[in-house]
């Protein structure tokens, strides 16, 4: 554990306990889906040059971003 807790220092205090989720629980399934999504997004990064892009309207900016994602 932590040195502070093991030393018996009165400033150290443990509140509650952390438990591992049950096998096959919904949180494990959700974490698995999130990992798959992040892996798929990493495979194809956006190819945008660094800098400031100025658009006259939000619609122009959204159209530019959608065209960039489709390429």
C-alpha atoms as a printed R data frame, in Angstrom:
   type eleno elety resid chain resno       x       y       z
1  ATOM     1    CA   UNK     A     1   0.000   0.000   0.000
2  ATOM     2    CA   UNK     A     2   0.995   3.574   0.526
3  ATOM     3    CA   UNK     A     3   3.964   4.442   2.768
4  ATOM     4    CA   UNK     A     4   1.918   7.083   4.586
5  ATOM     5    CA   UNK     A     5  -0.814   4.594   5.432
6  ATOM     6    CA   UNK     A     6   1.638   1.844   6.422
7  ATOM     7    CA   UNK     A     7   3.547   4.197   8.734
8  ATOM     8    CA   UNK     A     8   0.480   4.704  10.924
9  ATOM     9    CA   UNK     A     9   0.436   8.465  10.312
10 ATOM    10    CA   UNK     A    10  -2.869   9.905  11.626
11 ATOM    11    CA   UNK     A    11  -3.180  12.128   8.510
12 ATOM    12    CA   UNK     A    12  -3.669   9.046   6.334
13 ATOM    13    CA   UNK     A    13  -7.179   7.746   6.057
14 ATOM    14    CA   UNK     A    14  -8.761   5.142   3.790
15 ATOM    15    CA   UNK     A    15 -12.398   5.743   2.931
16 ATOM    16    CA   UNK     A    16 -14.273   2.949   1.210
17 ATOM    17    CA   UNK     A    17 -12.922   0.104  -0.859
18 ATOM    18    CA   UNK     A    18 -12.504  -0.317  -4.561
19 ATOM    19    CA   UNK     A    19 -13.920  -3.517  -6.019
20 ATOM    20    CA   UNK     A    20 -13.278  -5.036  -9.417
21 ATOM    21    CA   UNK     A    21 -16.375  -5.342 -11.617
22 ATOM    22    CA   UNK     A    22 -17.957  -8.773 -11.926
23 ATOM    23    CA   UNK     A    23 -16.926 -10.780 -14.999
24 ATOM    24    CA   UNK     A    24 -19.324 -10.155 -17.869
25 ATOM    25    CA   UNK     A    25 -20.778  -6.998 -16.323
26 ATOM    26    CA   UNK     A    26 -22.079  -4.091 -18.388
27 ATOM    27    CA   UNK     A    27 -19.134  -1.864 -17.459
28 ATOM    28    CA   UNK     A    28 -16.633  -4.347 -18.909
29 ATOM    29    CA   UNK     A    29 -18.661  -4.599 -22.136
30 ATOM    30    CA   UNK     A    30 -18.841  -0.801 -22.389
31 ATOM    31    CA   UNK     A    31 -15.093  -0.493 -21.806
32 ATOM    32    CA   UNK     A    32 -14.461  -3.051 -24.533
33 ATOM    33    CA   UNK     A    33 -16.598  -1.081 -26.997
34 ATOM    34    CA   UNK     A    34 -14.794   2.131 -26.067
35 ATOM    35    CA   UNK     A    35 -11.403   0.483 -26.645
36 ATOM    36    CA   UNK     A    36 -12.513  -0.753 -30.076
37 ATOM    37    CA   UNK     A    37 -13.784   2.711 -31.002
38 ATOM    38    CA   UNK     A    38 -10.587   4.449 -29.914
39 ATOM    39    CA   UNK     A    39  -8.478   1.926 -31.845
40 ATOM    40    CA   UNK     A    40 -10.505   2.478 -35.012
41 ATOM    41    CA   UNK     A    41 -10.241   6.257 -34.680
42 ATOM    42    CA   UNK     A    42  -6.465   6.086 -34.229
43 ATOM    43    CA   UNK     A    43  -6.011   4.264 -37.516
44 ATOM    44    CA   UNK     A    44  -7.077   7.221 -39.648
45 ATOM    45    CA   UNK     A    45  -6.068  10.567 -38.173
46 ATOM    46    CA   UNK     A    46  -7.238  13.838 -39.651
47 ATOM    47    CA   UNK     A    47  -4.689  15.309 -41.995
48 ATOM    48    CA   UNK     A    48  -5.024  18.976 -41.106
49 ATOM    49    CA   UNK     A    49  -2.128  21.393 -41.150
50 ATOM    50    CA   UNK     A    50  -1.535  23.285 -37.944
51 ATOM    51    CA   UNK     A    51  -2.716  26.855 -37.810
52 ATOM    52    CA   UNK     A    52  -5.783  29.012 -37.465
53 ATOM    53    CA   UNK     A    53  -8.665  28.468 -39.851
54 ATOM    54    CA   UNK     A    54 -11.235  31.231 -40.182
55 ATOM    55    CA   UNK     A    55 -14.712  30.730 -41.576
56 ATOM    56    CA   UNK     A    56 -17.482  33.236 -42.157
57 ATOM    57    CA   UNK     A    57 -20.193  30.966 -40.720
58 ATOM    58    CA   UNK     A    58 -20.465  27.827 -38.638
59 ATOM    59    CA   UNK     A    59 -22.022  26.081 -41.622
60 ATOM    60    CA   UNK     A    60 -18.881  26.739 -43.703
61 ATOM    61    CA   UNK     A    61 -16.717  25.320 -40.934
62 ATOM    62    CA   UNK     A    62 -18.913  22.221 -40.586
63 ATOM    63    CA   UNK     A    63 -18.906  21.657 -44.360
64 ATOM    64    CA   UNK     A    64 -15.104  21.950 -44.441
65 ATOM    65    CA   UNK     A    65 -14.758  19.489 -41.552
66 ATOM    66    CA   UNK     A    66 -17.170  16.993 -43.137
67 ATOM    67    CA   UNK     A    67 -15.290  17.148 -46.452
68 ATOM    68    CA   UNK     A    68 -12.060  16.555 -44.565
69 ATOM    69    CA   UNK     A    69 -13.491  13.512 -42.764
70 ATOM    70    CA   UNK     A    70 -14.866  11.993 -45.977
71 ATOM    71    CA   UNK     A    71 -11.514  12.118 -47.795
